[in-house]
Amino acid sequence: MIASAEMPKSAWLRRLKLAVALWLTALVAVCLILTRHWPLVNDGALLHYISLMMDAGRAPYRQLLDMDLPGTFLIDWSVIHIFGPGAVAWRVFDVFLLLCLSSSMLVIARPYSRFAGIFAASLFWLLHLRDGMGQAGQRDLIEATLLLATVAFTFQAMRMGAWWLLLLAGLCAGIAFTIKPDSLAFALIVFILIPRQQTRANHPVLAFALLAFAGFLIPLLAVAVFLEREHALFAFWTTLTEIIPFYASLGRQSLNALLRDWLSAPLRLLLLATGLLALTNRRHWNWEKTVLAAAVAWGLASFLLQGKGFPYHRYPSVAFLLLWTGITCTETERSSALPRVLAIASVAYGTLVLAPLSFTRAVHATWNSSLLDSLQTDLTTLGGSRLDGAVQCVDSIAGCNTTLLRLNLHQQTGMLTDFLLFGPETEPAIRRTRAHFWQEITTRPPRVIVITGALHPSSSDGPPFAKLATWPAFGDLLTARYTLTTERSFTPGQNGALAYRIYILR
């Protein structure tokens, strides 16, 4: 009698989960189809341009000045040479990342509920697509994918006793570290929390540590070989000690603003519900859930440490939060009435509110390409392919480098980020970069110089071209040797004010 009474309830619950999983999967599939036209823009385009310059023989850090770590360049270069250089190839890479991330979620959630993995993965896809084309292939998305793989390989190693998987876990954590250094803190959390648990089970903790450490070292050795081959070890050290700390100090938001921007209101509700469910179901708590909860906390710390509040900085914490939510909610099915109602409400909220809202925002996302289109027309008029090696952008992410990528034009110098030119001269990074740039443009002046209006990430408002006032000598050089032929401004875009000037060598 008990079994027959429970059967309809169990069957009803399975059918409901299946319906939710199909609904979320359908939303993701339709969203991908409707956004297949997205162009290559923002950081992805800038990284592609750096790869274009690297293929032309320019060495990162020594000749190409940027604050990204070597793993970022190597991954982007690999994407171009495996998938191709265009927008479609970059979108394929973005989907590939999401598929890998989803696979890790499913592996982690499998002992608890396959539905939990599908729920978390689908919501993450939609939240990522909601952020628009500018966040495709972002570094923190790569980091989130690698760190979820780190956890998945580690959990499987512990569950199955397949210790060789720890080598892959360390490898994923090591690659993430070559992209974002905060990944080291995450690796330490995982590789310290889990051995403490396994010590109680008399598992070989030393072997665990050695395998994970060996895997972690492989990407670091690969990066060292790459930098040595490019004769860029010293330049990279300068980047680590001068450029990256300076960049980290720019555009920082207040703590209140960061806490507000960390999670959207719907995600904050999910976090609150998950926390309450975890407290009311402490008997289901285990060391795996400790790792997931610690990962969410680490993600928050990483977001606050970066301090800029960019949407993609949330990806690691959001990914682990959604997975933790899915597992916690599905484990509450057999709990008392109140936790069960809260769990069902949380899943319903994610399915019927968060997912459709994200879908709607994604399919209506646009990118203000007015500056790109106008600048492409102007540079084509000025000579197009004849400007190869004779044009110089003074920009970060407003779109000048993206336009040169469209036209397949190599700029004259390796200056790719103008925040290293316009700032306080007391900063070693500013002094060094100005000297390097000044020598290049005075020894062999570019025929065309394009200057964009905003200075990223220091400011997105204020009068256009105000950055020029911070380096008067450069302004004097423009006045003495160049003629201002074009100045255009546009409706502000996703990264702030859009404007540019074109200077022609006399």
C-alpha positions in Angstrom: 0.0 0.0 0.0 2.8 2.4 0.8 4.6 1.7 -2.4 1.5 2.1 -4.5 0.7 5.4 -2.8 4.2 6.8 -3.4 4.3 5.7 -7.0 1.9 8.3 -8.5 3.7 11.0 -6.6 7.1 9.9 -7.9 5.9 9.5 -11.5 4.3 13.0 -11.3 7.6 14.5 -10.1 9.6 12.8 -12.8 7.2 14.1 -15.5 7.4 17.6 -14.0 11.2 17.5 -14.1 11.2 16.2 -17.6 8.9 19.0 -18.7 11.1 21.7 -17.0 14.2 20.2 -18.6 12.7 20.2 -22.0 11.4 23.7 -21.6 14.8 25.1 -20.5 16.6 23.1 -23.2 14.2 24.5 -25.9 14.7 28.0 -24.7 18.5 27.6 -25.0 18.2 26.1 -28.5 15.9 28.8 -29.8 18.0 31.5 -28.2 21.1 30.2 -30.0 19.3 30.1 -33.3 17.9 33.6 -33.0 21.3 35.1 -32.0 23.4 33.2 -34.6 24.0 36.6 -36.4 26.0 38.2 -33.5 29.2 39.9 -34.7 32.7 39.7 -33.3 33.1 42.7 -31.0 34.5 43.9 -27.7 37.3 42.0 -25.9 37.0 39.1 -28.3 37.8 41.3 -31.3 40.7 42.9 -29.4 42.2 39.5 -28.6 41.8 38.5 -32.2 43.7 41.6 -33.2 46.5 40.8 -30.8 46.7 37.4 -32.4 46.8 39.0 -35.9 49.8 41.1 -34.7 51.5 38.1 -33.2 51.2 36.3 -36.5 52.9 39.3 -38.1 55.9 38.7 -35.8 55.1 41.0 -32.8 56.0 39.5 -29.4 53.5 39.9 -26.6 54.6 42.0 -23.6 57.9 43.0 -25.4 56.3 44.6 -28.5 52.5 44.2 -27.8 51.6 46.0 -24.6 48.5 44.6 -22.8 47.6 43.5 -19.3 46.2 40.0 -20.1 48.1 36.9 -19.0 49.8 34.5 -21.5 47.1 31.9 -21.3 44.6 34.3 -22.7 46.7 35.0 -25.8 47.6 31.3 -26.3 43.9 30.2 -26.1 42.7 33.0 -28.5 45.5 32.2 -30.9 44.6 28.5 -30.8 40.9 29.3 -31.4 41.8 31.3 -34.5 44.0 28.5 -35.9 41.5 25.7 -35.0 38.1 27.2 -35.6 38.9 30.2 -37.8 39.2 34.0 -37.3 35.7 35.2 -37.9 32.6 35.9 -35.8 31.1 32.4 -36.5 34.3 30.7 -35.3 34.2 32.8 -32.1 30.6 31.9 -31.5 31.5 28.2 -32.0 34.2 28.6 -29.4 31.7 30.3 -27.0 29.3 27.4 -27.5 32.1 24.9 -27.0 32.9 26.5 -23.7 29.3 26.3 -22.6 29.1 22.7 -23.6 32.2 21.9 -21.6 30.8 23.8 -18.6 27.5 22.0 -18.9 29.3 18.6 -19.0 31.1 19.4 -15.8 27.9 20.4 -14.1 26.2 17.2 -15.1 29.1 15.1 -13.8 29.1 17.0 -10.5 25.4 16.7 -10.1 25.0 13.1 -11.3 25.0 11.4 -7.8 22.3 13.8 -6.7 20.1 14.4 -9.7 20.6 14.7 -13.4 17.9 17.3 -13.4 20.0 19.5 -11.1 22.8 19.6 -13.7 20.4 20.3 -16.6 18.6 23.1 -14.6 21.9 24.8 -13.6 23.5 24.5 -17.1 20.4 25.8 -19.0 20.0 28.8 -16.7 23.7 29.6 -17.1 23.5 29.4 -20.9 20.6 31.9 -20.8 22.2 34.2 -18.3 25.4 34.3 -20.4 23.4 34.9 -23.6 21.4 37.6 -21.8 24.7 39.6 -21.4 24.9 39.9 -25.2 27.6 39.5 -27.9 30.1 41.6 -26.0 30.6 38.8 -23.4 31.2 35.9 -25.9 34.3 33.9 -25.1 35.2 36.1 -22.1 38.2 35.2 -19.9 36.1 34.7 -16.8 33.8 32.3 -18.9 36.9 30.3 -19.8 38.0 30.4 -16.1 34.6 29.2 -14.9 34.6 26.4 -17.4 38.1 25.3 -16.3 37.3 25.5 -12.6 34.1 23.5 -13.0 36.1 20.9 -14.8 38.7 21.0 -12.0 35.9 20.2 -9.5 34.3 17.6 -11.8 37.6 15.7 -12.3 38.4 15.9 -8.6 34.9 14.6 -7.5 35.1 11.8 -10.0 38.6 10.8 -8.7 37.3 10.6 -5.2 34.1 8.9 -6.1 35.7 6.2 -8.3 39.2 6.0 -6.9 40.5 6.9 -10.3 43.5 8.9 -9.1 44.8 9.7 -12.6 41.8 12.1 -13.0 43.6 14.4 -10.4 46.2 15.0 -13.0 43.5 16.4 -15.3 42.0 18.4 -12.4 45.4 20.0 -11.8 45.8 20.7 -15.5 42.5 22.5 -15.7 43.3 24.6 -12.6 46.8 25.4 -14.0 45.4 26.6 -17.4 42.9 28.8 -15.5 45.8 30.3 -13.5 47.5 31.3 -16.7 44.4 33.3 -17.5 43.3 34.7 -14.2 45.7 34.5 -11.2 42.8 34.4 -8.7 42.3 30.8 -9.9 45.2 29.8 -7.6 43.1 30.6 -4.5 40.3 28.5 -5.9 42.7 25.6 -6.6 44.0 25.8 -3.0 40.4 25.7 -1.7 39.6 22.5 -3.6 42.9 20.8 -3.1 42.9 21.6 0.7 39.3 20.9 1.5 39.1 17.6 -0.3 42.3 16.0 1.1 41.1 16.8 4.6 38.0 14.8 3.9 39.9 12.0 2.3 42.3 11.7 5.2 39.5 10.5 7.3 38.8 7.8 4.7 42.5 6.7 4.8 43.0 7.6 1.1 46.5 8.4 -0.2 46.6 12.1 0.3 50.2 12.5 -0.8 49.5 10.8 -4.1 46.5 13.1 -4.5 48.7 16.2 -3.9 51.5 15.1 -6.2 49.2 14.3 -9.1 47.3 17.5 -8.8 50.5 19.5 -8.5 52.0 17.8 -11.5 49.0 18.7 -13.6 49.0 22.3 -12.4 52.7 22.7 -13.4 52.2 21.6 -17.0 50.5 24.9 -18.3 53.0 27.0 -16.3 55.9 25.3 -18.0 54.2 25.7 -21.4 53.8 29.4 -20.7 57.4 29.7 -19.7 58.6 28.1 -22.9 56.3 30.4 -24.9 57.6 33.5 -23.3 61.2 32.3 -23.6 60.7 31.7 -27.3 59.3 35.2 -27.7 62.2 36.6 -25.6 59.6 38.2 -23.4 60.3 36.9 -20.0 61.6 40.2 -18.7 58.8 42.1 -20.4 56.3 39.8 -18.8 57.8 40.4 -15.4 57.4 44.1 -16.0 53.7 43.5 -16.9 53.2 41.6 -13.7 54.8 44.1 -11.5 53.8 47.4 -13.1 51.0 47.1 -15.7 48.6 44.7 -14.1 48.7 46.4 -10.6 48.1 49.8 -12.4 45.2 48.4 -14.4 43.8 46.8 -11.2 43.7 50.3 -9.6 41.6 51.8 -12.4 37.8 52.2 -12.7 37.1 50.6 -9.3 33.6 50.8 -7.9 32.5 51.2 -4.3 31.9 48.2 -2.2 28.2 48.9 -2.1 28.0 49.2 -5.9 30.0 45.9 -6.3 27.7 44.0 -3.9 24.7 45.4 -5.8 26.1 44.4 -9.2 27.4 41.0 -8.2 24.0 39.3 -8.6 20.9 40.5 -10.2 17.7 40.6 -8.0 16.5 37.2 -9.3 19.8 35.6 -8.6 19.9 37.1 -5.1 16.6 35.5 -4.4 18.0 32.1 -5.6 21.0 32.5 -3.3 18.8 33.3 -0.3 16.5 30.3 -1.0 19.5 28.0 -1.5 21.1 29.2 1.8 17.8 28.6 3.7 17.4 25.2 2.1 20.9 24.2 3.0 20.3 25.2 6.6 17.1 23.3 6.9 18.6 20.2 5.4 21.9 20.0 7.1 21.6 16.2 7.3 22.2 16.1 3.5 25.4 18.2 3.8 28.6 16.6 2.7 32.1 17.6 1.7 31.1 18.1 -2.0 28.5 20.7 -1.1 31.2 22.4 1.1 33.3 22.7 -2.0 30.4 24.2 -4.0 29.5 26.7 -1.3 33.1 27.6 -0.9 33.3 28.1 -4.7 30.4 30.6 -4.5 32.1 32.5 -1.7 35.4 32.5 -3.7 33.5 33.8 -6.7 32.2 36.7 -4.7 35.7 37.4 -3.3 37.1 37.3 -6.9 34.4 39.7 -8.1 35.1 42.2 -5.3 38.9 41.9 -5.8 38.7 42.8 -9.5 36.6 45.7 -8.4 35.2 46.8 -11.8 31.8 45.2 -11.7 32.0 43.9 -15.3 29.2 41.4 -16.1 31.6 38.6 -17.0 33.4 38.9 -13.7 30.3 37.2 -12.2 30.5 34.1 -14.3 32.4 31.8 -11.9 30.3 32.6 -8.9 27.0 32.4 -10.9 27.9 29.0 -12.4 28.7 27.5 -9.0 25.6 29.1 -7.4 23.3 27.7 -10.0 24.7 24.2 -9.6 24.5 24.4 -5.8 20.9 25.7 -6.1 20.0 22.8 -8.5 21.4 20.1 -6.2 20.0 21.6 -3.0 16.5 22.0 -4.5 16.3 18.5 -5.9 17.6 17.0 -2.6 14.7 18.6 -0.7 12.1 16.6 -2.4 11.8 14.2 0.6 12.0 16.9 3.2 9.2 18.4 5.3 6.5 20.5 3.7 8.0 24.0 4.1 11.5 23.2 2.6 9.8 21.3 -0.2 7.6 24.2 -1.1 10.6 26.6 -1.0 12.6 24.2 -3.3 9.7 23.9 -5.8 9.2 27.7 -5.7 12.9 28.2 -6.4 12.9 25.9 -9.4 9.7 27.4 -10.7 11.1 30.9 -10.3 14.2 30.0 -12.3 12.1 28.2 -14.9 9.2 30.6 -15.3 10.8 34.0 -14.5 14.6 34.0 -14.7 14.8 31.9 -17.9 12.2 33.7 -20.0 13.5 37.1 -18.9 17.0 36.1 -19.9 15.8 34.7 -23.2 13.9 37.9 -24.1 16.9 40.1 -23.3 19.2 37.9 -25.3 17.2 37.8 -28.5 16.8 41.6 -28.4 20.4 42.3 -27.6 22.2 44.8 -30.0 25.6 46.3 -30.3 26.1 49.9 -31.3 28.4 49.5 -34.3 28.1 53.1 -35.6 31.7 53.9 -34.7 33.0 50.7 -36.3 31.1 51.2 -39.6 32.0 54.9 -39.9 35.6 54.4 -39.1 35.9 51.5 -41.5 34.4 53.8 -44.3 36.8 56.6 -43.4 39.9 54.4 -43.3 38.9 52.8 -46.6 38.6 56.2 -48.2 42.1 57.2 -46.8 43.7 54.2 -48.5 42.4 51.0 -47.1 45.0 48.2 -47.6 47.7 50.9 -48.3 47.5 51.9 -44.6 48.9 48.5 -43.5 51.7 49.2 -41.1 51.1 52.9 -41.4 48.1 53.5 -39.1 48.0 53.8 -35.3 45.0 53.5 -32.9 45.0 55.3 -29.6 42.2 53.3 -28.0 41.4 50.4 -25.7 38.0 48.8 -26.6 36.0 51.6 -28.3 36.4 49.9 -31.6 39.5 51.2 -33.4 41.4 47.9 -33.1 38.2 46.0 -34.1 38.0 48.2 -37.3 41.6 47.4 -38.1 40.8 43.7 -37.6 37.9 44.0 -40.1 40.3 45.6 -42.6 43.2 43.2 -41.9 45.4 46.2 -41.1 48.5 46.0 -38.8 49.0 49.1 -36.8 52.4 50.7 -36.7 53.3 50.2 -33.0 52.4 47.6 -30.4 50.4 50.1 -28.2 47.0 48.4 -27.8 45.6 49.9 -24.6 45.6 53.7 -24.2 45.2 53.6 -20.4 48.9 53.0 -20.3 49.5 56.4 -22.0 47.0 58.7 -20.3 47.4 58.8 -16.5 49.6 60.1 -13.7 53.3 60.3 -14.7 54.2 59.1 -11.2 53.1 55.6 -12.3 56.1 53.5 -13.5 53.8 51.8 -16.1 52.8 55.2 -17.6 56.4 56.4 -17.8 57.7 53.3 -19.3 54.9 52.9 -21.9 55.0 56.6 -22.9 58.8 56.4 -23.5 58.4 53.2 -25.6 55.5 54.7 -27.6 57.1 58.1 -28.1 60.2 56.5 -29.5 58.2 54.5 -32.0 56.0 57.3 -33.3 58.8 59.9 -33.5 61.3 57.5 -35.2 58.8 56.4 -37.8 55.6 58.6 -37.6 52.4 56.8 -38.6 50.6 58.3 -41.7 47.3 58.1 -39.8 46.5 58.3 -36.1 43.0 57.4 -34.8 42.1 58.6 -31.3 38.9 57.5 -29.7 37.1 59.7 -27.2 36.8 57.6 -24.0 39.4 56.2 -21.7 38.7 52.7 -20.5 38.3 51.7 -17.8 39.0 54.9 -16.0 36.0 56.8 -17.2 33.0 56.2 -19.4 31.6 59.7 -19.1 32.9 63.2 -19.2 33.9 65.2 -22.3 35.3 63.3 -25.2 39.1 63.3 -25.7 39.7 64.7 -22.2 42.4 62.0 -21.9 44.7 64.1 -24.2 45.0 66.7 -21.5 46.9 64.2 -19.3 49.8 64.0 -21.7 50.4 67.5 -23.2 53.6 66.5 -25.1 51.6 64.1 -27.2 49.0 66.8 -27.9 51.8 69.1 -29.0 53.2 66.5 -31.3 49.8 66.1 -32.9 49.5 69.8 -33.4 53.0 70.2 -34.8 53.1 67.3 -37.2 49.5 66.2 -37.9 46.3 67.7 -39.3 43.0 66.9 -37.7 40.8 65.9 -40.7 37.9 64.1 -39.1 36.0 64.2 -35.9 32.9 62.2 -35.3 30.7 61.4 -32.3 27.9 58.9 -31.9 25.2 57.7 -29.5 27.0 56.1 -26.5 27.4 52.4 -26.7 27.8 49.5 -24.3 31.3 50.6 -23.3 30.5 54.3 -22.9 31.0 57.4 -25.1 31.7 56.7 -28.8 33.8 59.3 -30.7 37.0 59.4 -32.7 39.4 61.8 -34.4 41.6 61.1 -37.4 44.9 62.8 -37.7 46.9 62.8 -41.0 50.7 63.2 -41.1 51.6 66.5 -42.9 
